[in-house]
């Protein structure tokens, strides 16, 4: 029997954006797959049911790979694939494996020569870069910056130097409830002529993506508390 495939299935970046951001290829894939590896069980079940109303969730198998779960790739993943069954990998938001721990699952699949099929969907990181006006030929994504104030300030200064030295866009993010703390650190650390893009609530009706130099941001009222946000320095 042929091996099954691993499908990388994007999810929405926010509620109510399914029609605008989720293509038909994802709907058709969710229809035919009955085994999913998900980051969060509750939201994954809700998402799948919203995408495909006729899906029998109770007959669908779910494995979780979040921080506190113990997914066994040898016991929970591999036997299904070797039995010819396709599996879908879902991120909590956006595309799997980008700012997401799913890369370990994909790496494991490659070790066993399993076919990987990535599906098109929304990525806040790349959408922010597209809309920033910054260098899209040379960029680096750093994930979350240090929580410690001194370390975070040092890291931001290093990113600013890199952006100027290499003409390279520096991309990073923060837990939404710490957004304002990060903004204050950026404004108090970077030079006034350094460009900063703040991209919040991407794909939502409240989406706001603006690029200004630090000096201009200092004169701007910023309210991104608890809003999913991508930051870019260039």
N, C-alpha and C positions, 0 to 999 in steps of 0.2 A: 504493500500500500504506500502511496505517496505521502510525504509529510504534509501537515497543515501549514498555513502561513500565519505570520504575526502581522496584524494590521495596526498601524499607529493612528489612532482616531482622535482628532482635535475636538475640543468642546468650546462652548461660548465663553467670552470674557465677562459676560454679565447677563442678567435675566432679560428675557424678551427680545433677544437679538438673533434667535434661531434662523428666522427667514432670511435675514440680511447676511449672515456670516457662515451658515452651515450649508455646504453644497450637497447636491443630490447623491454624490458618490458616498458620502458618509451615511446618509439615510439608508441607501441600498446595502451598505456593509453591515450596519447595525441590524437590519432585517435578517440577514443570513447567518450571523454569528450568535452562538448561544453560550459562549464562554468569554468572560471579560476579566482582565486584571485592571483594578481601579485604585486610585489614590484615596478616595473616600466613598464608602459603600452607599450611604444615604443619598448624596448628591448625584452619584453615578446612576443609581436606579431612577431617580427623578428625571435626570437628563435623557436617559434612554427612552423612558416612557413618553416624554414630551416630543422626542424626535420621531418615534415610531409607536403610535398609540395602540396598535394591534399586537405589540410584542408581549409575550407571556413572561412577565418578570419572574414569576414564581418557578418557572421551569428553566430559568437562566442561571448559569453558574457564575459566581463572582469570587475572585480572590483579591485581597487588599495588599497593597505594597507601600502604605503610608509609613510614617515614622515609627509607629508603635505596633506594626503588624509583622508577622513572621512568615512571609511567603517563601515557600521552598520551591525553587526553580526545578530541582530534580524530581520532586514528588507531585507538585501542583501544576507545573507548566509543561515539562517535557513529555510525560505520558500522553497527554491530549494531542500534542503536536505530532508525535510519532504514530498516533492512531489515525492521523489524517484529518484532524479537526482544526479548523481555524480559530485563532484567539485574537481578541481585540484588546489593545492597551489604551486606557483612557487617562488623561491628565485631569487634574482638578479644574484647571482653566487654561485655555489656549492649546498649544500643540505639545504632545508628549516629548519628553527627553530634552526639551529646551528649558533651562531653569527648572528642572524636574528630575527626580531620581530614577525615572524609567530607563535611562541609558544603560544601566546594569543589566536589565532584562534583555534589551536589544543586543548587547555585547554577548550575553550568554547564548542567544539564538544564533548569532554568527558562528560561535564555536561549534555548533552542531549543523552548520550549513542549512539553516532554516531561512526561507525567503522572507524578507521584510518588505512590507508595502506601506509607505508613508502616504497619508491622505492630506489633501489641501484643507487648510483651516486658518483661523485667526491666531496670530502671534503678536502680543503686545510689544515685544522687543523690536521686531522687524517693522511693524506698523509705525512705531514711534520713530525709528531711524528714518523711514521713508519720509515722514512728515516734518522732520527736524531741520532739514536744509543743511545738515552736516555731512561729513565725508562718509559715503556709503561704500567706498572702495577699500577703505582701511579702517576697521573698527574692532573693539574688544568689549565683550560682555563680562562683567566682574561679579554678577550676582549681588548678594547682600554685602554691604560694607561693615566693618567692625562696629560693635555696639559701644565699646569703651570710647569715651569722648576724645582722649588724646590720640588713640590709635586711628579713630575715624578721621580726625583732622589731618593726621599725617598721611593717611591713605588718599584723601581728597587732594592734598597738595601734590602727591606723587602722580595722581591721575591728570591733574592740570599740567604738570611738567611733560608727561607723556604725550598729551594731546598736542602740545606745541612743538615738541621735539620731533615727533613722527607724523605730524598732521593726521592724527588718528583719533577717531571719535571714541570716547570712553562712555560706556553704558552701564548703568547699575540700577538697583531698586532698593526698596525698604519696606518693612512691614507697615501697612497703611497707617496704623495709629502712631507711628514714629516719624511720619513724613515731615512734620513741621520742625522737629528737632534736627533732622537731616538738612532741611532747607536753611535753617539758621546757621548751621555749621558751614555749609557751602558759601553762603553770603559773607560770612566772617572770615573765610579762609582764602577764597579765590580772588584774583586780580579783577579790577573793575571792567577790563576789556575782554575777559574770558567769556565765551558763549556758553549759555546753559539752556537746554530745552527741558521743559517740564510737560510731560504727556500723561494726563489723567483720564480715567474712565473711558479708555479707548473702546470704540464701537458703540458706546452707550449714547443716549440722547444728551447726556451731560458732558460728553467728551470735550476736553479742552487741551490743545497742543500749542504751546507758544515757545518760541526761541528768542531770547534777548541776551544782551551782555549783562554781566553781574551788576554793573552800575545801574542799569535800567530796572533790574529785578528789585534792587534795594528801594526803588521808588514805587513799587507795585504791591498792591494788596494781594497776598497769596493765601488761598484757603483750600488746602488739599488734605485736610485731616480725615483719616479713614477712607480716602479715595485711592484705589489701586493706581500706582503711578510709576512711570519709567523716567529716569533722569539721564540726560546726556550732556557731556562736557566736550566742547570742541574749540 
